[in-house]
Amino acid sequence: MRGDGRPPTIIDVAARAGVSKSMVSRVYSGRGSVSADTRSKVLTAAAELGYVRNAMAASMSSTRTNTLGVFVRDASTPFYGRLLVTMSERAAEVGYRVVVATGSGTFDLDDELRALDHLVEMQVEGLLVCSGLLSSSDLVIRAARTPLVVAGRPETAETVTSVYCDEVHGGRSLADHVADLGHRRVTVLQPGEHQSLTMSSRARAMADRLLELGVTVDPVRDVRIEDVQGPVDRLLESGGSTAVMAPSDRDALAVMAALRRRGVRVPEDVSVSGYDGVAPLDSPAIGLTSWAQPLREVGRRAVDALLARLDGGAPAAQHQVLLGTLQAGRTVARVH
């Protein structure tokens, strides 16, 4: 019995043992993966508190599906693919299954919204959303019905939890690196917000920081990865920019291929930087200069944040901001 006379609850046991409410449930239900050490901590805490399991409550909670819905915009890309794998692994570690929906780059906004709603219809307990296209208002509506966490992009809505890498910090830091190597005129590929909220934000941060440093910026707006040859041709015709900053590693490789088709060497003639730093594009064999996002940490924290919402331990939205690191490769050279 607690000091206030109230019988101890599963939440009290979880707090004493230093684990989540769902972990205590798994110890008593026998479902899911629980280490021997964790089981011992839970049972010891329960004994110390005098906790007695409520059979009726346990019966009601058994209707939980132990399933999380995961939506990723395009699992075929390194960024979304890595997030998906990491979140699936973390969910399995704590005894949850995942149901996945992904557009593989073919979904428009309406398709993404339908995919989210379909996941909810499958009675998932919560949603993990990874998309640079969905608006805050779209997510707020769905978060009111189903616990939801956004992974991999900033979300400032009061009712939506998010875990992400600071896009502005990354874009500005990468711009510092390019400017420090002596580049005084730089082409920046800038997708629109309608294409990707995250890539638009980081590219805008790159351009803004370069301008602050006195670097001339040649912006290329709303460019698609399939259409980089035109901007590259114009860059070469103008003969001004000594570097191209792309909003993703995939875009950077597309730019490098377009330059190669014109017989231009990277970085001897033109430097190129990317963004994300995710395998396999972070390979030393490529040597791409990029900003590496800690996607493993983002994915794991997103799952833990969602479980905290499900367990009632995080009633308010929380925003966890992580910082990436410079990946100084061979594709950006010093201007002599």
Secondary structure as the mmCIF struct_conf table of DSSP 4:
data_model
#
loop_
_struct_conf.conf_type_id
_struct_conf.id
_struct_conf.beg_label_comp_id
_struct_conf.beg_label_asym_id
_struct_conf.beg_label_seq_id
_struct_conf.end_label_comp_id
_struct_conf.end_label_asym_id
_struct_conf.end_label_seq_id
TURN_TY1_P TURN_TY1_P1 GLY A 3 ASP A 4
BEND BEND1 GLY A 5 GLY A 5
HELX_LH_PP_P HELX_LH_PP_P1 ARG A 6 PRO A 8
HELX_RH_AL_P HELX_RH_AL_P1 ILE A 10 ALA A 17
TURN_TY1_P TURN_TY1_P2 GLY A 18 GLY A 18
BEND BEND2 VAL A 19 VAL A 19
HELX_RH_AL_P HELX_RH_AL_P2 LYS A 21 SER A 29
BEND BEND3 GLY A 32 GLY A 32
HELX_RH_AL_P HELX_RH_AL_P3 ALA A 36 LEU A 49
TURN_TY1_P TURN_TY1_P3 GLY A 50 GLY A 50
HELX_RH_AL_P HELX_RH_AL_P4 ALA A 55 SER A 61
TURN_TY1_P TURN_TY1_P4 SER A 62 THR A 63
STRN STRN1 THR A 67 VAL A 72
BEND BEND4 ARG A 73 ARG A 73
TURN_TY1_P TURN_TY1_P5 ALA A 75 SER A 76
BEND BEND5 THR A 77 THR A 77
HELX_RH_AL_P HELX_RH_AL_P5 PRO A 78 GLU A 93
TURN_TY1_P TURN_TY1_P6 VAL A 94 GLY A 95
STRN STRN2 ARG A 97 THR A 102
TURN_TY1_P TURN_TY1_P7 SER A 104 GLY A 105
HELX_RH_AL_P HELX_RH_AL_P6 LEU A 109 GLU A 121
TURN_TY1_P TURN_TY1_P8 MET A 122 GLN A 123
BEND BEND6 GLU A 125 GLU A 125
STRN STRN3 GLY A 126 CYS A 130
BEND BEND7 GLY A 132 LEU A 134
HELX_RH_AL_P HELX_RH_AL_P7 SER A 136 ALA A 143
TURN_TY1_P TURN_TY1_P9 ALA A 144 ARG A 145
BEND BEND8 THR A 146 THR A 146
STRN STRN4 LEU A 148 ALA A 151
BEND BEND9 GLY A 152 ARG A 153
TURN_TY1_P TURN_TY1_P10 GLU A 158 THR A 159
STRN STRN5 THR A 161 CYS A 165
HELX_RH_AL_P HELX_RH_AL_P8 GLU A 167 ASP A 180
TURN_TY1_P TURN_TY1_P11 LEU A 181 GLY A 182
STRN STRN6 ARG A 185 GLN A 190
TURN_TY1_P TURN_TY1_P12 GLU A 193 GLN A 195
HELX_RH_AL_P HELX_RH_AL_P9 LEU A 197 GLU A 212
TURN_TY1_P TURN_TY1_P13 LEU A 213 GLY A 214
STRN STRN7 THR A 216 ARG A 221
TURN_TY1_P TURN_TY1_P14 ASP A 222 ASP A 222
HELX_RH_3T_P HELX_RH_3T_P1 ILE A 225 ASP A 227
HELX_RH_AL_P HELX_RH_AL_P10 GLN A 229 SER A 238
TURN_TY1_P TURN_TY1_P15 GLY A 239 GLY A 239
BEND BEND10 THR A 242 THR A 242
STRN STRN8 ALA A 243 MET A 245
BEND BEND11 PRO A 247 SER A 248
HELX_RH_AL_P HELX_RH_AL_P11 ASP A 249 ARG A 261
TURN_TY1_P TURN_TY1_P16 ARG A 262 GLY A 263
TURN_TY1_P TURN_TY1_P17 VAL A 266 ASP A 269
STRN STRN9 SER A 271 SER A 273
BEND BEND12 TYR A 275 TYR A 275
STRN STRN10 ASP A 276 ASP A 276
TURN_TY1_P TURN_TY1_P18 ALA A 279 ASP A 282
TURN_TY1_P TURN_TY1_P19 PRO A 284 ILE A 286
STRN STRN11 THR A 289 THR A 289
STRN STRN12 SER A 290 ALA A 292
HELX_RH_AL_P HELX_RH_AL_P12 LEU A 295 LEU A 310
TURN_TY1_P TURN_TY1_P20 ASP A 311 GLY A 312
BEND BEND13 GLY A 313 GLY A 313
BEND BEND14 ALA A 316 ALA A 316
STRN STRN13 HIS A 319 LEU A 322
STRN STRN14 THR A 325 GLN A 327
BEND BEND15 ARG A 330 VAL A 332
#
